[in-house]
Amino acid sequence: MKNDNLQSIVNKIYFNEAEQYESQHGHGISDIESLTWQSDILSLAQFNGVQEILDVGAGTGLLTRLLAHFGYSVTGLDPSDDMLKQAIKNTSIEKYGESIKFVLGDTHQSDIFQASSFDCVVSRQVVCHFYDPMVVFGNWYTWLKDNGVVVITDGLWFREGWSNDELVDSLPLSCLQTRATVSYLLEKSGFRIIKNTLLNKVNEHLIATGKSKSLRYVVVALKDKVG
């Protein structure tokens, strides 16, 4: 399947889900996940000095707003116009001011941002939709400043959780059962892995409430300064 067809299928999925996306099981950010971001991820030493964050696959702006709440300046990037319209609708200008902006675009495209534009790139439950993760990670490497940080949180998804078999067999990270693949591809793109672990608090919550059987994980990687 051609890449433009793949992206259009993914966009159509989110077109149909935009309005109710944040209320769906596994898509919204629970209080437990919010605390995990604050206590286990954003407190890492690598976040000292981070100001400008790119939220890839921002969708309706859930993570974008959470990060802005913690005091960061955040750009939310998403290829779905309908999801971004919902994100703008959900984002109070009075509350967030100029700390948030949204950009329509596909992270596979290298010319969306200039080199060294961000201190950090984050994605939440998005890498499973990349049709060419090596291109994406290469773009992130370019868009990040020296000592820039990548934070990926995602899930060890099962095949039966997808409604489109053709899509699953065309997206290389669609239903991984190991965290090693994402780390390996980041390393091949020039990053150094800082953290690769399960989100234990989030997983305990999901299992206890019966909302998901797919374990969530986080991978943190660093773009080392050259020379």
DRENDO-1510 file (C-alpha; in Angstrom, 1 decimal, always signed):
<recs>
REC; n; res; u; v; w
REC; 1; MET; +0.0; +0.0; +0.0 .
REC; 2; LYS; +1.3; +3.5; -0.9 .
REC; 3; ASN; +2.3; +5.8; +1.9 .
REC; 4; ASP; -0.2; +8.5; +1.0 .
REC; 5; ASN; -3.0; +5.8; +1.1 .
REC; 6; LEU; -1.8; +4.6; +4.5 .
REC; 7; GLN; -1.9; +8.1; +6.0 .
REC; 8; SER; -5.3; +8.8; +4.5 .
REC; 9; ILE; -6.7; +5.7; +6.1 .
REC; 10; VAL; -5.2; +6.7; +9.5 .
REC; 11; ASN; -6.6; +10.2; +9.1 .
REC; 12; LYS; -10.0; +8.8; +8.3 .
REC; 13; ILE; -10.0; +6.7; +11.5 .
REC; 14; TYR; -9.4; +9.9; +13.6 .
REC; 15; PHE; -11.9; +11.9; +11.5 .
REC; 16; ASN; -14.6; +9.5; +12.7 .
REC; 17; GLU; -13.3; +9.7; +16.3 .
REC; 18; ALA; -12.4; +13.3; +16.8 .
REC; 19; GLU; -15.3; +14.6; +18.8 .
REC; 20; GLN; -15.5; +11.7; +21.3 .
REC; 21; TYR; -11.8; +10.8; +21.2 .
REC; 22; GLU; -10.9; +12.0; +24.7 .
REC; 23; SER; -13.7; +10.1; +26.3 .
REC; 24; GLN; -12.7; +6.7; +24.8 .
REC; 25; HIS; -11.0; +4.1; +26.9 .
REC; 26; GLY; -7.3; +4.3; +26.6 .
REC; 27; HIS; -7.3; +7.6; +24.7 .
REC; 28; GLY; -7.9; +10.0; +27.5 .
REC; 29; ILE; -5.2; +10.8; +30.1 .
REC; 30; SER; -6.1; +9.5; +33.5 .
REC; 31; ASP; -5.0; +11.1; +36.8 .
REC; 32; ILE; -2.6; +8.2; +37.2 .
REC; 33; GLU; -1.0; +8.8; +33.8 .
REC; 34; SER; -0.8; +12.5; +34.4 .
REC; 35; LEU; +1.1; +11.9; +37.7 .
REC; 36; THR; +3.4; +9.4; +35.9 .
REC; 37; TRP; +4.4; +12.1; +33.4 .
REC; 38; GLN; +5.0; +14.5; +36.1 .
REC; 39; SER; +6.9; +12.3; +38.6 .
REC; 40; ASP; +8.6; +9.6; +36.4 .
REC; 41; ILE; +9.2; +11.4; +33.1 .
REC; 42; LEU; +9.4; +15.1; +33.3 .
REC; 43; SER; +11.5; +14.9; +36.5 .
REC; 44; LEU; +14.4; +13.2; +34.6 .
REC; 45; ALA; +17.6; +15.1; +34.6 .
REC; 46; GLN; +17.5; +15.4; +30.8 .
REC; 47; PHE; +14.5; +17.8; +31.2 .
REC; 48; ASN; +16.6; +20.5; +32.9 .
REC; 49; GLY; +16.5; +23.5; +30.6 .
REC; 50; VAL; +13.8; +22.1; +28.3 .
REC; 51; GLN; +11.5; +24.9; +27.1 .
REC; 52; GLU; +10.2; +24.2; +23.6 .
REC; 53; ILE; +8.4; +20.8; +23.1 .
REC; 54; LEU; +7.0; +19.3; +20.0 .
REC; 55; ASP; +4.0; +17.0; +20.6 .
REC; 56; VAL; +3.8; +14.7; +17.6 .
REC; 57; GLY; +0.4; +13.2; +16.9 .
REC; 58; ALA; -1.2; +15.8; +19.2 .
REC; 59; GLY; -4.7; +14.8; +18.2 .
REC; 60; THR; -7.2; +16.7; +20.4 .
REC; 61; GLY; -4.4; +18.2; +22.4 .
REC; 62; LEU; -4.6; +16.1; +25.5 .
REC; 63; LEU; -0.8; +15.8; +26.1 .
REC; 64; THR; -0.2; +19.3; +24.7 .
REC; 65; ARG; -2.4; +20.8; +27.4 .
REC; 66; LEU; -0.9; +18.6; +30.1 .
REC; 67; LEU; +2.7; +19.7; +29.2 .
REC; 68; ALA; +1.6; +23.4; +29.0 .
REC; 69; HIS; +0.1; +23.0; +32.4 .
REC; 70; PHE; +3.5; +22.0; +33.7 .
REC; 71; GLY; +5.0; +25.2; +32.3 .
REC; 72; TYR; +6.4; +24.2; +28.9 .
REC; 73; SER; +5.8; +25.9; +25.5 .
REC; 74; VAL; +4.3; +23.3; +23.3 .
REC; 75; THR; +3.7; +22.9; +19.6 .
REC; 76; GLY; +1.1; +20.2; +18.8 .
REC; 77; LEU; +1.6; +18.6; +15.3 .
REC; 78; ASP; -1.1; +16.3; +13.7 .
REC; 79; PRO; -2.0; +15.3; +10.2 .
REC; 80; SER; -5.7; +15.3; +10.8 .
REC; 81; ASP; -7.4; +18.6; +10.4 .
REC; 82; ASP; -10.5; +17.4; +12.3 .
REC; 83; MET; -8.4; +16.4; +15.3 .
REC; 84; LEU; -6.7; +19.7; +15.4 .
REC; 85; LYS; -10.0; +21.6; +15.1 .
REC; 86; GLN; -11.1; +19.7; +18.2 .
REC; 87; ALA; -7.8; +20.5; +19.9 .
REC; 88; ILE; -8.3; +24.2; +19.3 .
REC; 89; LYS; -11.8; +23.9; +20.5 .
REC; 90; ASN; -10.6; +22.2; +23.7 .
REC; 91; THR; -7.8; +24.6; +24.4 .
REC; 92; SER; -8.7; +27.8; +26.4 .
REC; 93; ILE; -6.7; +30.8; +25.2 .
REC; 94; GLU; -7.4; +32.5; +28.5 .
REC; 95; LYS; -5.8; +29.6; +30.3 .
REC; 96; TYR; -2.8; +28.8; +28.1 .
REC; 97; GLY; -2.2; +32.0; +26.2 .
REC; 98; GLU; +0.6; +31.7; +23.7 .
REC; 99; SER; +2.2; +28.6; +25.4 .
REC; 100; ILE; +0.4; +26.3; +22.9 .
REC; 101; LYS; +0.1; +26.4; +19.1 .
REC; 102; PHE; -1.1; +23.7; +16.7 .
REC; 103; VAL; +0.4; +22.8; +13.3 .
REC; 104; LEU; -1.3; +20.7; +10.6 .
REC; 105; GLY; +1.3; +18.3; +9.1 .
REC; 106; ASP; +2.7; +14.8; +8.8 .
REC; 107; THR; +5.8; +14.1; +10.9 .
REC; 108; HIS; +7.1; +12.0; +7.9 .
REC; 109; GLN; +7.6; +15.4; +6.1 .
REC; 110; SER; +11.0; +16.9; +6.8 .
REC; 111; ASP; +10.3; +20.5; +5.8 .
REC; 112; ILE; +7.6; +21.3; +8.4 .
REC; 113; PHE; +10.1; +22.7; +10.9 .
REC; 114; GLN; +13.6; +24.1; +10.7 .
REC; 115; ALA; +16.6; +22.3; +12.2 .
REC; 116; SER; +17.3; +22.7; +15.9 .
REC; 117; SER; +13.8; +24.1; +16.6 .
REC; 118; PHE; +12.9; +22.1; +19.8 .
REC; 119; ASP; +14.4; +21.0; +23.1 .
REC; 120; CYS; +12.2; +17.9; +23.2 .
REC; 121; VAL; +9.9; +15.8; +21.0 .
REC; 122; VAL; +7.2; +13.7; +22.7 .
REC; 123; SER; +4.6; +11.3; +21.3 .
REC; 124; ARG; +1.9; +9.4; +23.1 .
REC; 125; GLN; +0.4; +6.3; +21.5 .
REC; 126; VAL; +1.5; +7.5; +18.0 .
REC; 127; VAL; +4.5; +5.5; +16.8 .
REC; 128; CYS; +2.2; +2.5; +16.0 .
REC; 129; HIS; +0.8; +4.6; +13.2 .
REC; 130; PHE; +4.1; +5.5; +11.5 .
REC; 131; TYR; +4.5; +4.0; +8.0 .
REC; 132; ASP; +8.2; +4.8; +8.0 .
REC; 133; PRO; +9.6; +5.2; +11.5 .
REC; 134; MET; +13.2; +5.7; +10.4 .
REC; 135; VAL; +12.2; +8.7; +8.3 .
REC; 136; VAL; +10.3; +10.1; +11.3 .
REC; 137; PHE; +13.1; +9.6; +13.8 .
REC; 138; GLY; +15.5; +11.1; +11.3 .
REC; 139; ASN; +13.3; +14.2; +11.1 .
REC; 140; TRP; +13.1; +14.4; +14.9 .
REC; 141; TYR; +16.9; +14.2; +15.1 .
REC; 142; THR; +17.1; +17.2; +12.7 .
REC; 143; TRP; +14.4; +19.2; +14.5 .
REC; 144; LEU; +16.0; +18.8; +17.9 .
REC; 145; LYS; +18.7; +20.9; +19.3 .
REC; 146; ASP; +21.9; +19.4; +20.7 .
REC; 147; ASN; +21.2; +17.5; +23.9 .
REC; 148; GLY; +17.5; +17.4; +22.8 .
REC; 149; VAL; +15.3; +14.7; +24.3 .
REC; 150; VAL; +12.8; +12.3; +22.7 .
REC; 151; VAL; +10.0; +10.8; +24.9 .
REC; 152; ILE; +7.8; +8.1; +23.5 .
REC; 153; THR; +5.0; +6.5; +25.4 .
REC; 154; ASP; +3.1; +3.8; +23.7 .
REC; 155; GLY; +1.6; +0.3; +24.2 .
REC; 156; LEU; +2.4; -3.3; +23.4 .
REC; 157; TRP; -0.6; -3.6; +21.3 .
REC; 158; PHE; -2.3; -6.8; +20.2 .
REC; 159; ARG; -3.3; -7.5; +16.6 .
REC; 160; GLU; -6.9; -8.1; +17.5 .
REC; 161; GLY; -7.1; -4.5; +18.8 .
REC; 162; TRP; -7.0; -3.2; +15.3 .
REC; 163; SER; -10.0; -3.1; +13.0 .
REC; 164; ASN; -8.1; -3.0; +9.7 .
REC; 165; ASP; -5.8; -6.0; +9.0 .
REC; 166; GLU; -4.3; -4.4; +5.9 .
REC; 167; LEU; -3.3; -1.4; +8.0 .
REC; 168; VAL; -1.7; -3.6; +10.6 .
REC; 169; ASP; +0.4; -5.4; +8.0 .
REC; 170; SER; +1.5; -2.1; +6.5 .
REC; 171; LEU; +2.5; -0.2; +9.6 .
REC; 172; PRO; +5.8; -1.7; +11.0 .
REC; 173; LEU; +5.2; -0.7; +14.7 .
REC; 174; SER; +1.5; -1.4; +14.8 .
REC; 175; CYS; +1.4; -4.4; +17.2 .
REC; 176; LEU; +4.8; -4.8; +18.9 .
REC; 177; GLN; +5.2; -7.2; +21.8 .
REC; 178; THR; +8.7; -5.8; +22.7 .
REC; 179; ARG; +10.0; -2.4; +23.6 .
REC; 180; ALA; +13.3; -3.3; +21.9 .
REC; 181; THR; +12.3; -2.3; +18.4 .
REC; 182; VAL; +11.6; +1.3; +19.1 .
REC; 183; SER; +14.9; +1.7; +21.0 .
REC; 184; TYR; +16.8; +0.0; +18.2 .
REC; 185; LEU; +15.4; +2.3; +15.6 .
REC; 186; LEU; +16.1; +5.4; +17.7 .
REC; 187; GLU; +19.7; +4.2; +18.1 .
REC; 188; LYS; +20.0; +3.6; +14.4 .
REC; 189; SER; +18.8; +7.2; +13.9 .
REC; 190; GLY; +21.6; +8.6; +16.1 .
REC; 191; PHE; +20.0; +8.8; +19.5 .
REC; 192; ARG; +21.3; +7.4; +22.8 .
REC; 193; ILE; +18.7; +5.5; +24.9 .
REC; 194; ILE; +18.3; +6.9; +28.4 .
REC; 195; LYS; +15.3; +5.0; +29.6 .
REC; 196; ASN; +13.3; +2.1; +28.4 .
REC; 197; THR; +10.7; +0.7; +30.8 .
REC; 198; LEU; +7.1; -0.2; +31.5 .
REC; 199; LEU; +4.8; +2.5; +33.1 .
REC; 200; ASN; +4.0; +0.3; +36.1 .
REC; 201; LYS; +1.6; +2.7; +37.8 .
REC; 202; VAL; -0.4; +3.2; +34.6 .
REC; 203; ASN; -0.5; -0.5; +33.8 .
REC; 204; GLU; -1.6; -1.4; +37.3 .
REC; 205; HIS; -4.5; +1.1; +36.9 .
REC; 206; LEU; -5.5; -0.2; +33.4 .
REC; 207; ILE; -5.5; -3.8; +34.6 .
REC; 208; ALA; -7.4; -3.0; +37.8 .
REC; 209; THR; -10.1; -1.2; +35.9 .
REC; 210; GLY; -10.2; -3.7; +33.1 .
REC; 211; LYS; -9.7; -0.9; +30.5 .
REC; 212; SER; -6.8; -2.4; +28.6 .
REC; 213; LYS; -4.6; -5.6; +28.4 .
REC; 214; SER; -1.9; -3.8; +26.5 .
REC; 215; LEU; +1.0; -2.7; +28.7 .
REC; 216; ARG; +2.1; +0.9; +28.3 .
REC; 217; TYR; +5.8; +1.8; +28.2 .
REC; 218; VAL; +8.1; +4.8; +27.9 .
REC; 219; VAL; +11.4; +5.2; +25.9 .
REC; 220; VAL; +13.5; +8.3; +26.5 .
REC; 221; ALA; +16.4; +9.1; +24.1 .
REC; 222; LEU; +19.0; +11.8; +23.8 .
REC; 223; LYS; +20.5; +13.6; +20.9 .
REC; 224; ASP; +24.1; +14.0; +22.1 .
REC; 225; LYS; +26.0; +17.1; +21.3 .
REC; 226; VAL; +28.7; +16.5; +18.7 .
REC; 227; GLY; +32.2; +17.6; +19.6 .
</recs>
